[in-house]
Amino acid sequence: MTRSRVFALFPRRAPKQIIDPIVGLIARTGVTPNHLSLLGFSGNVGAAVLAARGDFLWAGIVMLVFSAMDMLDGALARATGRATRFGAVLDAALDRMSEAALLSGLGYYFAERGQTEETMLCFAALAGSLLVSYVRAHALSQGLDLQDGLFTRVERVILLAVVLMIDQVRVGLWILAVLTMLTGVQRLYVAWDKLPKDALLDEPKEPKT
């Protein structure tokens, strides 16, 4: 168990006993992993529209349902042998865009009503979420895969969906803003601890044309 995995609040994947039968049914329909990724993103955009209108209960329900696609597309790719490098990039990009859409929808709702604190919290939560992913991406480029942390995507999705459904968005945004920033710092520390401390030699760059 890695140091970062110790701090994970939820497992990164649902149990195979639950996932495998669902994936088996989806595979028979001819749906591809990329289709699932796009469907999940489309649903989250719909949740963002609902949030912007103030329909928080339905926004939370729709977000939770379509974010579950994120657990299924990877499993479907592995089960059908359709896992590709582009598919992994597309999935990651759509995950970030889904979060950005939802928080932007909330930001619009609060900005329209002059609720400055909540609007700024939406920006802070989005910045923290992007920081968590950004640190992982750059650590991965150096050979270190930081998959886990205190508040990764699974925790963020569950928290945001729940606070939307129980109409406690302000509290949820405070938690989200603080814990995503702490998770970014945690991942920076793990990267500092595990990556070699030797100097990084710059490769010669080709002249621009």
CYANA upper distance limits for C-alpha pairs under 8 A (distance plus 0.5 A):
  1 MET  CA      5 ARG  CA      6.79
  1 MET  CA      6 VAL  CA      7.53
  2 THR  CA      6 VAL  CA      7.19
  3 ARG  CA      7 PHE  CA      7.91
  3 ARG  CA    190 VAL  CA      8.13
  4 SER  CA      8 ALA  CA      7.52
  4 SER  CA    146 LEU  CA      7.89
  4 SER  CA    147 GLN  CA      8.45
  4 SER  CA    148 ASP  CA      6.05
  4 SER  CA    149 GLY  CA      5.74
  4 SER  CA    150 LEU  CA      8.29
  4 SER  CA    187 ARG  CA      8.07
  4 SER  CA    190 VAL  CA      7.56
  5 ARG  CA    147 GLN  CA      8.45
  5 ARG  CA    148 ASP  CA      5.84
  5 ARG  CA    149 GLY  CA      6.85
  6 VAL  CA    149 GLY  CA      8.48
  7 PHE  CA    148 ASP  CA      8.09
  7 PHE  CA    149 GLY  CA      6.10
  7 PHE  CA    150 LEU  CA      5.48
  8 ALA  CA    148 ASP  CA      6.37
  8 ALA  CA    149 GLY  CA      5.63
  8 ALA  CA    150 LEU  CA      5.56
  8 ALA  CA    151 PHE  CA      7.53
  8 ALA  CA    152 THR  CA      8.24
  9 LEU  CA    150 LEU  CA      6.95
  9 LEU  CA    151 PHE  CA      7.78
  9 LEU  CA    155 GLU  CA      7.59
 10 PHE  CA    154 VAL  CA      7.57
 10 PHE  CA    155 GLU  CA      7.36
 12 ARG  CA    148 ASP  CA      8.42
 12 ARG  CA    154 VAL  CA      7.51
 13 ARG  CA     71 MET  CA      7.03
 14 ALA  CA     18 ILE  CA      7.45
 14 ALA  CA     19 ILE  CA      7.00
 14 ALA  CA     71 MET  CA      7.78
 15 PRO  CA     19 ILE  CA      6.82
 16 LYS  CA     20 ASP  CA      5.91
 17 GLN  CA     21 PRO  CA      7.74
 18 ILE  CA     22 ILE  CA      7.53
 19 ILE  CA     23 VAL  CA      6.55
 19 ILE  CA     72 LEU  CA      7.75
 19 ILE  CA     75 ALA  CA      8.09
 20 ASP  CA     24 GLY  CA      6.51
 20 ASP  CA     75 ALA  CA      8.40
 21 PRO  CA     25 LEU  CA      6.90
 22 ILE  CA     26 ILE  CA      6.84
 23 VAL  CA     27 ALA  CA      6.50
 23 VAL  CA     72 LEU  CA      7.32
 23 VAL  CA     75 ALA  CA      7.44
 23 VAL  CA     76 LEU  CA      6.15
 23 VAL  CA     79 ALA  CA      8.14
 24 GLY  CA     28 ARG  CA      7.08
 25 LEU  CA     29 THR  CA      7.52
 26 ILE  CA     30 GLY  CA      7.67
 26 ILE  CA     31 VAL  CA      6.90
 26 ILE  CA     76 LEU  CA      8.34
 27 ALA  CA     31 VAL  CA      6.74
 27 ALA  CA     32 THR  CA      8.06
 27 ALA  CA     76 LEU  CA      7.45
 27 ALA  CA     80 THR  CA      7.63
 31 VAL  CA     35 HIS  CA      6.67
 31 VAL  CA     36 LEU  CA      7.79
 32 THR  CA     36 LEU  CA      7.10
 32 THR  CA     73 ASP  CA      8.45
 32 THR  CA     76 LEU  CA      8.06
 32 THR  CA     77 ALA  CA      8.06
 32 THR  CA     82 ARG  CA      8.31
 33 PRO  CA     37 SER  CA      6.82
 33 PRO  CA     72 LEU  CA      8.43
 33 PRO  CA     73 ASP  CA      5.07
 33 PRO  CA     74 GLY  CA      7.29
 33 PRO  CA     76 LEU  CA      6.39
 33 PRO  CA     77 ALA  CA      6.00
 33 PRO  CA     82 ARG  CA      7.91
 33 PRO  CA     83 ALA  CA      8.44
 33 PRO  CA     87 GLY  CA      8.03
 34 ASN  CA     38 LEU  CA      6.67
 34 ASN  CA     73 ASP  CA      7.62
 34 ASN  CA     87 GLY  CA      6.77
 34 ASN  CA     90 LEU  CA      8.11
 34 ASN  CA     91 ASP  CA      7.99
 35 HIS  CA     39 LEU  CA      6.53
 36 LEU  CA     40 GLY  CA      6.54
 36 LEU  CA     69 MET  CA      6.53
 36 LEU  CA     70 ASP  CA      8.33
 36 LEU  CA     72 LEU  CA      8.04
 36 LEU  CA     73 ASP  CA      6.14
 37 SER  CA     41 PHE  CA      6.77
 37 SER  CA     69 MET  CA      7.10
 37 SER  CA     70 ASP  CA      7.17
 37 SER  CA     73 ASP  CA      6.73
 37 SER  CA     90 LEU  CA      8.21
 37 SER  CA     91 ASP  CA      6.32
 37 SER  CA     94 LEU  CA      7.57
 38 LEU  CA     42 SER  CA      6.61
 38 LEU  CA     94 LEU  CA      7.90
 39 LEU  CA     43 GLY  CA      6.70
 39 LEU  CA     66 PHE  CA      7.91
 39 LEU  CA     69 MET  CA      8.09
 40 GLY  CA     44 ASN  CA      6.83
 40 GLY  CA     66 PHE  CA      5.19
 40 GLY  CA     67 SER  CA      6.29
 40 GLY  CA     68 ALA  CA      8.09
 40 GLY  CA     69 MET  CA      5.81
 40 GLY  CA     70 ASP  CA      7.39
 41 PHE  CA     45 VAL  CA      6.77
 41 PHE  CA     66 PHE  CA      7.97
 41 PHE  CA     67 SER  CA      8.37
 41 PHE  CA     94 LEU  CA      6.50
 41 PHE  CA     95 ASP  CA      7.66
 41 PHE  CA     97 MET  CA      8.07
 41 PHE  CA     98 SER  CA      6.10
 42 SER  CA     46 GLY  CA      6.86
 43 GLY  CA     47 ALA  CA      6.78
 43 GLY  CA     62 VAL  CA      7.16
 43 GLY  CA     63 MET  CA      7.31
 43 GLY  CA     66 PHE  CA      5.89
 43 GLY  CA     67 SER  CA      8.45
 44 ASN  CA     48 ALA  CA      6.63
 44 ASN  CA     62 VAL  CA      7.55
 44 ASN  CA     63 MET  CA      5.85
 44 ASN  CA     66 PHE  CA      6.91
 44 ASN  CA     67 SER  CA      7.66
 44 ASN  CA     98 SER  CA      6.08
 44 ASN  CA     99 GLU  CA      8.42
 44 ASN  CA    101 ALA  CA      7.79
 44 ASN  CA    102 LEU  CA      7.29
 45 VAL  CA     49 VAL  CA      6.88
 45 VAL  CA     98 SER  CA      7.07
 45 VAL  CA    101 ALA  CA      6.48
 45 VAL  CA    102 LEU  CA      7.35
 46 GLY  CA     50 LEU  CA      6.87
 46 GLY  CA     59 ALA  CA      8.26
 46 GLY  CA     62 VAL  CA      8.05
 47 ALA  CA     51 ALA  CA      6.64
 47 ALA  CA     58 TRP  CA      7.90
 47 ALA  CA     59 ALA  CA      4.89
 47 ALA  CA     60 GLY  CA      7.56
 47 ALA  CA     62 VAL  CA      6.10
 47 ALA  CA     63 MET  CA      6.01
 47 ALA  CA    102 LEU  CA      7.16
 48 ALA  CA     52 ALA  CA      6.64
 48 ALA  CA     59 ALA  CA      7.30
 48 ALA  CA    101 ALA  CA      6.20
 48 ALA  CA    102 LEU  CA      4.73
 48 ALA  CA    103 LEU  CA      7.86
 48 ALA  CA    104 SER  CA      7.83
 48 ALA  CA    105 GLY  CA      5.27
 48 ALA  CA    106 LEU  CA      7.69
 49 VAL  CA     53 ARG  CA      6.88
 49 VAL  CA     59 ALA  CA      8.43
 49 VAL  CA    102 LEU  CA      8.41
 49 VAL  CA    105 GLY  CA      6.63
 50 LEU  CA     54 GLY  CA      6.83
 50 LEU  CA     55 ASP  CA      5.61
 50 LEU  CA     56 PHE  CA      7.29
 50 LEU  CA     58 TRP  CA      7.41
 50 LEU  CA     59 ALA  CA      5.70
 50 LEU  CA    105 GLY  CA      8.37
 51 ALA  CA     55 ASP  CA      5.95
 51 ALA  CA     56 PHE  CA      5.86
 51 ALA  CA     59 ALA  CA      5.98
 51 ALA  CA    102 LEU  CA      7.70
 51 ALA  CA    105 GLY  CA      6.08
 51 ALA  CA    106 LEU  CA      6.06
 51 ALA  CA    109 TYR  CA      7.58
 52 ALA  CA    105 GLY  CA      4.90
 52 ALA  CA    106 LEU  CA      5.92
 52 ALA  CA    107 GLY  CA      8.14
 52 ALA  CA    108 TYR  CA      6.35
 52 ALA  CA    109 TYR  CA      5.16
 53 ARG  CA    109 TYR  CA      7.06
 54 GLY  CA    109 TYR  CA      7.12
 55 ASP  CA     59 ALA  CA      6.58
 56 PHE  CA     60 GLY  CA      6.58
 56 PHE  CA    164 LEU  CA      5.47
 56 PHE  CA    165 MET  CA      6.55
 56 PHE  CA    167 ASP  CA      7.15
 57 LEU  CA     61 ILE  CA      6.91
 57 LEU  CA    164 LEU  CA      6.24
 57 LEU  CA    165 MET  CA      4.66
 57 LEU  CA    166 ILE  CA      7.54
 57 LEU  CA    167 ASP  CA      7.73
 58 TRP  CA     62 VAL  CA      6.48
 58 TRP  CA    165 MET  CA      7.71
 59 ALA  CA     63 MET  CA      6.45
 59 ALA  CA    161 ALA  CA      8.10
 59 ALA  CA    164 LEU  CA      7.35
 59 ALA  CA    165 MET  CA      8.10
 60 GLY  CA     64 LEU  CA      6.59
 60 GLY  CA    160 LEU  CA      7.74
 60 GLY  CA    161 ALA  CA      4.68
 60 GLY  CA    162 VAL  CA      6.98
 60 GLY  CA    163 VAL  CA      8.19
 60 GLY  CA    164 LEU  CA      5.49
 60 GLY  CA    165 MET  CA      5.69
 61 ILE  CA     65 VAL  CA      6.73
 61 ILE  CA    161 ALA  CA      7.25
 61 ILE  CA    165 MET  CA      7.45
 62 VAL  CA     66 PHE  CA      6.63
 63 MET  CA     67 SER  CA      6.28
 63 MET  CA    157 VAL  CA      8.34
 63 MET  CA    161 ALA  CA      6.79
 64 LEU  CA     68 ALA  CA      6.91
 64 LEU  CA    157 VAL  CA      7.63
 64 LEU  CA    158 ILE  CA      7.61
 64 LEU  CA    161 ALA  CA      6.37
 65 VAL  CA     69 MET  CA      8.10
 66 PHE  CA     70 ASP  CA      8.33
 67 SER  CA     71 MET  CA      8.23
 67 SER  CA    157 VAL  CA      7.84
 68 ALA  CA     72 LEU  CA      7.29
 69 MET  CA     73 ASP  CA      6.60
 70 ASP  CA     74 GLY  CA      7.78
 70 ASP  CA     91 ASP  CA      8.35
 70 ASP  CA     95 ASP  CA      8.32
 71 MET  CA     75 ALA  CA      7.42
 72 LEU  CA     76 LEU  CA      6.44
 73 ASP  CA     77 ALA  CA      6.60
 74 GLY  CA     78 ARG  CA      6.80
 74 GLY  CA     83 ALA  CA      7.96
 75 ALA  CA     79 ALA  CA      6.56
 76 LEU  CA     80 THR  CA      6.50
 76 LEU  CA     82 ARG  CA      8.32
 77 ALA  CA     81 GLY  CA      6.25
 77 ALA  CA     82 ARG  CA      5.15
 77 ALA  CA     83 ALA  CA      5.05
 78 ARG  CA     82 ARG  CA      7.00
 78 ARG  CA     83 ALA  CA      6.31
 83 ALA  CA     87 GLY  CA      7.14
 83 ALA  CA     88 ALA  CA      8.08
 84 THR  CA     88 ALA  CA      6.94
 85 ARG  CA     89 VAL  CA      6.96
 86 PHE  CA     90 LEU  CA      6.52
 87 GLY  CA     91 ASP  CA      6.51
 88 ALA  CA     92 ALA  CA      6.74
 89 VAL  CA     93 ALA  CA      6.62
 90 LEU  CA     94 LEU  CA      6.58
 91 ASP  CA     95 ASP  CA      6.64
 92 ALA  CA     96 ARG  CA      6.96
 93 ALA  CA     97 MET  CA      6.73
 94 LEU  CA     98 SER  CA      6.42
 95 ASP  CA     99 GLU  CA      6.99
 96 ARG  CA    100 ALA  CA      6.67
 96 ARG  CA    130 LEU  CA      7.79
 97 MET  CA    101 ALA  CA      6.46
 98 SER  CA    102 LEU  CA      6.81
 99 GLU  CA    103 LEU  CA      6.65
 99 GLU  CA    126 LEU  CA      7.93
100 ALA  CA    104 SER  CA      6.34
100 ALA  CA    126 LEU  CA      6.88
101 ALA  CA    105 GLY  CA      6.58
102 LEU  CA    106 LEU  CA      6.87
103 LEU  CA    107 GLY  CA      6.50
103 LEU  CA    122 CYS  CA      6.15
103 LEU  CA    123 PHE  CA      8.10
103 LEU  CA    125 ALA  CA      8.26
103 LEU  CA    126 LEU  CA      7.12
104 SER  CA    108 TYR  CA      6.59
104 SER  CA    122 CYS  CA      7.66
105 GLY  CA    109 TYR  CA      6.84
106 LEU  CA    110 PHE  CA      6.80
106 LEU  CA    119 THR  CA      8.16
106 LEU  CA    122 CYS  CA      7.45
107 GLY  CA    111 ALA  CA      6.41
107 GLY  CA    118 GLU  CA      7.84
107 GLY  CA    119 THR  CA      5.38
107 GLY  CA    120 MET  CA      8.31
107 GLY  CA    122 CYS  CA      6.07
107 GLY  CA    123 PHE  CA      7.96
108 TYR  CA    112 GLU  CA      6.53
108 TYR  CA    119 THR  CA      8.12
109 TYR  CA    113 ARG  CA      7.24
110 PHE  CA    114 GLY  CA      6.76
110 PHE  CA    115 GLN  CA      5.62
110 PHE  CA    116 THR  CA      7.71
110 PHE  CA    118 GLU  CA      6.74
110 PHE  CA    119 THR  CA      6.01
111 ALA  CA    115 GLN  CA      6.33
111 ALA  CA    116 THR  CA      7.11
111 ALA  CA    119 THR  CA      6.27
115 GLN  CA    119 THR  CA      6.77
116 THR  CA    120 MET  CA      6.63
117 GLU  CA    121 LEU  CA      6.68
118 GLU  CA    122 CYS  CA      6.81
118 GLU  CA    170 ARG  CA      6.64
118 GLU  CA    173 LEU  CA      7.94
119 THR  CA    123 PHE  CA      7.21
120 MET  CA    124 ALA  CA      6.69
121 LEU  CA    125 ALA  CA      6.44
121 LEU  CA    173 LEU  CA      6.37
121 LEU  CA    174 TRP  CA      7.01
121 LEU  CA    177 ALA  CA      6.94
122 CYS  CA    126 LEU  CA      6.65
122 CYS  CA    173 LEU  CA      7.07
122 CYS  CA    177 ALA  CA      8.25
123 PHE  CA    127 ALA  CA      6.60
124 ALA  CA    128 GLY  CA      6.61
124 ALA  CA    177 ALA  CA      5.87
125 ALA  CA    129 SER  CA      6.60
125 ALA  CA    173 LEU  CA      7.12
125 ALA  CA    174 TRP  CA      8.42
125 ALA  CA    176 LEU  CA      6.09
125 ALA  CA    177 ALA  CA      4.50
125 ALA  CA    178 VAL  CA      8.16
125 ALA  CA    180 THR  CA      7.36
126 LEU  CA    130 LEU  CA      6.70
126 LEU  CA    177 ALA  CA      8.16
127 ALA  CA    131 LEU  CA      6.59
128 GLY  CA    132 VAL  CA      6.82
128 GLY  CA    177 ALA  CA      6.71
128 GLY  CA    178 VAL  CA      8.43
128 GLY  CA    180 THR  CA      5.21
128 GLY  CA    181 MET  CA      5.27
128 GLY  CA    184 GLY  CA      7.47
129 SER  CA    133 SER  CA      7.13
129 SER  CA    180 THR  CA      6.18
129 SER  CA    181 MET  CA      8.13
130 LEU  CA    134 TYR  CA      6.39
131 LEU  CA    135 VAL  CA      6.56
131 LEU  CA    180 THR  CA      8.34
131 LEU  CA    181 MET  CA      7.83
131 LEU  CA    184 GLY  CA      6.22
132 VAL  CA    136 ARG  CA      7.00
132 VAL  CA    152 THR  CA      7.92
132 VAL  CA    180 THR  CA      7.24
132 VAL  CA    181 MET  CA      8.03
132 VAL  CA    183 THR  CA      6.87
132 VAL  CA    184 GLY  CA      5.05
132 VAL  CA    187 ARG  CA      7.86
133 SER  CA    137 ALA  CA      6.67
134 TYR  CA    138 HIS  CA      6.82
135 VAL  CA    139 ALA  CA      6.52
135 VAL  CA    184 GLY  CA      7.31
135 VAL  CA    187 ARG  CA      7.29
135 VAL  CA    188 LEU  CA      7.23
136 ARG  CA    140 LEU  CA      6.49
136 ARG  CA    145 ASP  CA      7.19
136 ARG  CA    146 LEU  CA      5.84
136 ARG  CA    147 GLN  CA      7.76
136 ARG  CA    187 ARG  CA      7.85
137 ALA  CA    141 SER  CA      6.93
138 HIS  CA    142 GLN  CA      7.17
139 ALA  CA    143 GLY  CA      7.02
139 ALA  CA    144 LEU  CA      5.67
139 ALA  CA    145 ASP  CA      6.97
139 ALA  CA    146 LEU  CA      7.52
139 ALA  CA    191 ALA  CA      7.04
140 LEU  CA    144 LEU  CA      5.19
140 LEU  CA    145 ASP  CA      5.43
140 LEU  CA    146 LEU  CA      7.72
142 GLN  CA    195 LEU  CA      8.24
144 LEU  CA    191 ALA  CA      7.90
144 LEU  CA    194 LYS  CA      8.39
144 LEU  CA    195 LEU  CA      7.72
146 LEU  CA    187 ARG  CA      7.47
146 LEU  CA    191 ALA  CA      8.44
148 ASP  CA    152 THR  CA      6.98
149 GLY  CA    183 THR  CA      6.49
149 GLY  CA    186 GLN  CA      7.64
149 GLY  CA    187 ARG  CA      7.36
150 LEU  CA    179 LEU  CA      7.96
150 LEU  CA    182 LEU  CA      8.34
150 LEU  CA    183 THR  CA      6.00
150 LEU  CA    186 GLN  CA      8.28
151 PHE  CA    155 GLU  CA      6.01
151 PHE  CA    156 ARG  CA      6.97
151 PHE  CA    179 LEU  CA      6.70
151 PHE  CA    180 THR  CA      6.44
151 PHE  CA    183 THR  CA      6.33
152 THR  CA    156 ARG  CA      6.72
152 THR  CA    180 THR  CA      8.12
152 THR  CA    183 THR  CA      8.03
153 ARG  CA    157 VAL  CA      6.52
154 VAL  CA    158 ILE  CA      6.79
155 GLU  CA    159 LEU  CA      6.52
156 ARG  CA    160 LEU  CA      6.54
156 ARG  CA    176 LEU  CA      7.39
157 VAL  CA    161 ALA  CA      6.52
158 ILE  CA    162 VAL  CA      6.58
159 LEU  CA    163 VAL  CA      6.67
159 LEU  CA    172 GLY  CA      7.28
159 LEU  CA    176 LEU  CA      8.36
160 LEU  CA    164 LEU  CA      6.61
160 LEU  CA    169 VAL  CA      8.10
160 LEU  CA    172 GLY  CA      6.95
160 LEU  CA    173 LEU  CA      8.31
160 LEU  CA    176 LEU  CA      8.48
161 ALA  CA    165 MET  CA      6.78
162 VAL  CA    166 ILE  CA      6.75
163 VAL  CA    167 ASP  CA      6.18
163 VAL  CA    168 GLN  CA      5.30
163 VAL  CA    169 VAL  CA      5.70
163 VAL  CA    171 VAL  CA      8.27
163 VAL  CA    172 GLY  CA      6.25
164 LEU  CA    168 GLN  CA      6.86
164 LEU  CA    169 VAL  CA      6.19
168 GLN  CA    172 GLY  CA      6.82
169 VAL  CA    173 LEU  CA      6.50
170 ARG  CA    174 TRP  CA      6.91
171 VAL  CA    175 ILE  CA      6.90
172 GLY  CA    176 LEU  CA      6.48
173 LEU  CA    177 ALA  CA      6.40
174 TRP  CA    178 VAL  CA      6.68
175 ILE  CA    179 LEU  CA      6.41
176 LEU  CA    180 THR  CA      6.32
177 ALA  CA    181 MET  CA      6.90
178 VAL  CA    182 LEU  CA      6.81
179 LEU  CA    183 THR  CA      6.48
180 THR  CA    184 GLY  CA      6.72
181 MET  CA    185 VAL  CA      6.87
182 LEU  CA    186 GLN  CA      6.52
183 THR  CA    187 ARG  CA      6.62
184 GLY  CA    188 LEU  CA      6.73
185 VAL  CA    189 TYR  CA      6.73
186 GLN  CA    190 VAL  CA      6.78
187 ARG  CA    191 ALA  CA      6.53
188 LEU  CA    192 TRP  CA      6.61
189 TYR  CA    193 ASP  CA      6.55
190 VAL  CA    194 LYS  CA      6.53
191 ALA  CA    195 LEU  CA      6.11
